Amino acid sequence: MSLRARFMDDLKAAMKAGQSEKVGTIRMITAKLKDVDIAGRAKGEDQVSDEAVISMLRGMIKSRAESASMYEKGGRPELAEKENAEIAIIRGYLPPDLDDATIEAAVREAIERTDATSMKDMGKVMAALKDQFGAALDPARASAVVRARLAA
């Protein structure tokens, strides 16, 4: 089932169950998805791929995590709690994260394949990892491992 279909099915189920927080979050996701689709039309895409949707979801999580942090620092725990609840709902649509050992092994292999020797080669290594894992790869976690490996 595509992510788009899953959003619609989950929205209907949440509406029937009276889960207003989940309904609001899914509507926010679908609104952002429409914006991404409109931006994709400039590239000739009618609808963006599931990989682009996953990237969008990761961006939404990142912005909400930053907001939650700022709310905590500002003494607004109720707003931080709301952001964290949205993060939990959005995370439910992401593929399962790769474990640390898998990422470490994949980074080691990608560095060998691309003959990377310094930080200048980080882009090549990240491109190789994205080709290998696609949307299942969390770029933030992978880049931290690549950076540590290339800096050593």
C-alpha beads as a LAMMPS data file, in Angstrom:
LAMMPS data file: protein, C-alpha beads

152 atoms
151 bonds

1 atom types
1 bond types

-500.0 500.0 xlo xhi
-500.0 500.0 ylo yhi
-500.0 500.0 zlo zhi

Masses

1 110.0

Atoms # bond

1 1 1 0.000 0.000 0.000
2 1 1 1.393 3.402 -0.925
3 1 1 1.897 6.027 1.733
4 1 1 -0.803 8.203 0.167
5 1 1 -3.380 5.424 0.504
6 1 1 -2.226 4.778 4.052
7 1 1 -2.692 8.454 4.954
8 1 1 -6.253 8.395 3.653
9 1 1 -7.125 5.084 5.348
10 1 1 -5.649 6.225 8.653
11 1 1 -7.417 9.580 8.380
12 1 1 -10.774 7.869 7.914
13 1 1 -10.126 5.479 10.799
14 1 1 -9.013 8.299 13.101
15 1 1 -12.076 10.349 12.224
16 1 1 -14.375 7.416 12.973
17 1 1 -12.561 6.759 16.260
18 1 1 -12.723 10.425 17.281
19 1 1 -8.941 10.814 17.546
20 1 1 -8.760 14.539 16.905
21 1 1 -4.988 14.831 17.471
22 1 1 -4.259 12.122 14.924
23 1 1 -6.762 13.608 12.458
24 1 1 -5.066 16.994 12.757
25 1 1 -1.602 15.551 12.246
26 1 1 -2.603 13.474 9.227
27 1 1 -4.330 16.487 7.689
28 1 1 -1.138 18.462 8.251
29 1 1 0.826 15.699 6.501
30 1 1 -1.538 15.649 3.534
31 1 1 -1.405 19.453 3.241
32 1 1 2.388 19.362 3.190
33 1 1 2.224 16.524 0.655
34 1 1 0.086 18.683 -1.647
35 1 1 2.718 21.427 -1.406
36 1 1 5.460 18.936 -2.289
37 1 1 3.386 17.623 -5.215
38 1 1 2.885 21.161 -6.518
39 1 1 6.618 21.827 -6.261
40 1 1 7.257 18.546 -8.074
41 1 1 5.110 19.614 -11.021
42 1 1 7.871 22.018 -12.031
43 1 1 10.037 18.932 -12.543
44 1 1 7.346 17.230 -14.599
45 1 1 6.127 14.895 -11.832
46 1 1 2.394 14.612 -11.277
47 1 1 2.915 13.057 -7.851
48 1 1 6.209 12.733 -6.031
49 1 1 7.557 9.271 -5.213
50 1 1 7.238 7.542 -1.856
51 1 1 10.936 8.284 -1.283
52 1 1 10.225 12.003 -1.605
53 1 1 7.286 11.602 0.778
54 1 1 9.549 9.881 3.312
55 1 1 12.061 12.684 2.962
56 1 1 9.237 15.165 3.573
57 1 1 8.174 13.255 6.687
58 1 1 11.744 13.280 8.020
59 1 1 11.827 17.048 7.494
60 1 1 8.551 17.434 9.366
61 1 1 9.951 15.431 12.270
62 1 1 13.098 17.529 12.339
63 1 1 11.187 20.819 12.453
64 1 1 8.870 19.544 15.176
65 1 1 11.804 18.312 17.255
66 1 1 13.382 21.766 17.011
67 1 1 10.089 23.387 17.994
68 1 1 9.658 21.034 20.950
69 1 1 13.154 21.872 22.135
70 1 1 12.440 25.593 21.904
71 1 1 9.153 25.181 23.755
72 1 1 10.920 23.279 26.540
73 1 1 13.518 26.029 26.862
74 1 1 10.760 28.640 26.824
75 1 1 8.858 26.989 29.665
76 1 1 5.959 25.769 27.531
77 1 1 5.896 22.015 28.217
78 1 1 2.302 21.630 26.990
79 1 1 3.297 22.834 23.510
80 1 1 6.404 20.651 23.524
81 1 1 4.190 17.687 24.419
82 1 1 1.929 18.455 21.435
83 1 1 4.930 18.564 19.083
84 1 1 6.250 15.265 20.470
85 1 1 2.835 13.654 19.973
86 1 1 2.883 14.776 16.336
87 1 1 6.391 13.362 15.942
88 1 1 5.189 9.985 17.223
89 1 1 2.348 9.914 14.694
90 1 1 4.593 10.950 11.790
91 1 1 7.227 8.344 12.757
92 1 1 4.588 5.668 12.288
93 1 1 4.751 6.292 8.529
94 1 1 8.513 5.963 8.222
95 1 1 10.179 2.666 7.365
96 1 1 11.921 0.960 10.286
97 1 1 15.314 2.485 11.035
98 1 1 18.429 0.530 10.210
99 1 1 20.318 -0.578 13.290
100 1 1 23.726 0.898 14.130
101 1 1 25.637 -2.225 13.112
102 1 1 24.013 -2.263 9.671
103 1 1 24.759 1.412 9.106
104 1 1 28.357 0.963 10.280
105 1 1 28.911 -1.994 7.941
106 1 1 27.259 -0.224 5.004
107 1 1 29.361 2.893 5.549
108 1 1 32.547 0.833 5.692
109 1 1 31.584 -0.916 2.446
110 1 1 30.585 2.349 0.721
111 1 1 33.884 3.978 1.675
112 1 1 35.763 1.044 0.162
113 1 1 33.621 1.049 -2.999
114 1 1 34.059 4.779 -3.610
115 1 1 37.732 4.839 -2.561
116 1 1 36.935 7.676 -0.164
117 1 1 39.878 8.966 1.822
118 1 1 38.871 12.372 3.182
119 1 1 35.912 14.560 4.048
120 1 1 35.931 15.802 0.430
121 1 1 34.591 12.376 -0.557
122 1 1 31.629 12.459 1.829
123 1 1 29.164 13.263 -0.967
124 1 1 30.209 10.215 -2.973
125 1 1 29.831 7.958 0.059
126 1 1 26.396 9.369 0.945
127 1 1 25.237 8.977 -2.674
128 1 1 26.353 5.331 -2.641
129 1 1 24.457 4.744 0.615
130 1 1 21.304 6.408 -0.741
131 1 1 21.493 4.247 -3.870
132 1 1 21.850 1.131 -1.724
133 1 1 19.183 1.822 0.904
134 1 1 16.898 4.461 -0.590
135 1 1 14.252 5.738 1.788
136 1 1 15.176 3.306 4.560
137 1 1 18.362 5.284 5.205
138 1 1 18.204 8.091 7.767
139 1 1 20.635 10.583 6.221
140 1 1 21.370 12.311 9.535
141 1 1 22.482 9.115 11.267
142 1 1 24.408 7.902 8.234
143 1 1 26.242 11.192 7.718
144 1 1 27.392 11.183 11.339
145 1 1 28.917 7.716 10.869
146 1 1 30.484 8.686 7.522
147 1 1 31.916 11.856 9.022
148 1 1 33.416 9.923 11.958
149 1 1 34.925 7.309 9.606
150 1 1 36.419 9.816 7.166
151 1 1 37.793 12.043 9.907
152 1 1 39.642 9.140 11.538

Bonds

1 1 1 2
2 1 2 3
3 1 3 4
4 1 4 5
5 1 5 6
6 1 6 7
7 1 7 8
8 1 8 9
9 1 9 10
10 1 10 11
11 1 11 12
12 1 12 13
13 1 13 14
14 1 14 15
15 1 15 16
16 1 16 17
17 1 17 18
18 1 18 19
19 1 19 20
20 1 20 21
21 1 21 22
22 1 22 23
23 1 23 24
24 1 24 25
25 1 25 26
26 1 26 27
27 1 27 28
28 1 28 29
29 1 29 30
30 1 30 31
31 1 31 32
32 1 32 33
33 1 33 34
34 1 34 35
35 1 35 36
36 1 36 37
37 1 37 38
38 1 38 39
39 1 39 40
40 1 40 41
41 1 41 42
42 1 42 43
43 1 43 44
44 1 44 45
45 1 45 46
46 1 46 47
47 1 47 48
48 1 48 49
49 1 49 50
50 1 50 51
51 1 51 52
52 1 52 53
53 1 53 54
54 1 54 55
55 1 55 56
56 1 56 57
57 1 57 58
58 1 58 59
59 1 59 60
60 1 60 61
61 1 61 62
62 1 62 63
63 1 63 64
64 1 64 65
65 1 65 66
66 1 66 67
67 1 67 68
68 1 68 69
69 1 69 70
70 1 70 71
71 1 71 72
72 1 72 73
73 1 73 74
74 1 74 75
75 1 75 76
76 1 76 77
77 1 77 78
78 1 78 79
79 1 79 80
80 1 80 81
81 1 81 82
82 1 82 83
83 1 83 84
84 1 84 85
85 1 85 86
86 1 86 87
87 1 87 88
88 1 88 89
89 1 89 90
90 1 90 91
91 1 91 92
92 1 92 93
93 1 93 94
94 1 94 95
95 1 95 96
96 1 96 97
97 1 97 98
98 1 98 99
99 1 99 100
100 1 100 101
101 1 101 102
102 1 102 103
103 1 103 104
104 1 104 105
105 1 105 106
106 1 106 107
107 1 107 108
108 1 108 109
109 1 109 110
110 1 110 111
111 1 111 112
112 1 112 113
113 1 113 114
114 1 114 115
115 1 115 116
116 1 116 117
117 1 117 118
118 1 118 119
119 1 119 120
120 1 120 121
121 1 121 122
122 1 122 123
123 1 123 124
124 1 124 125
125 1 125 126
126 1 126 127
127 1 127 128
128 1 128 129
129 1 129 130
130 1 130 131
131 1 131 132
132 1 132 133
133 1 133 134
134 1 134 135
135 1 135 136
136 1 136 137
137 1 137 138
138 1 138 139
139 1 139 140
140 1 140 141
141 1 141 142
142 1 142 143
143 1 143 144
144 1 144 145
145 1 145 146
146 1 146 147
147 1 147 148
148 1 148 149
149 1 149 150
150 1 150 151
151 1 151 152
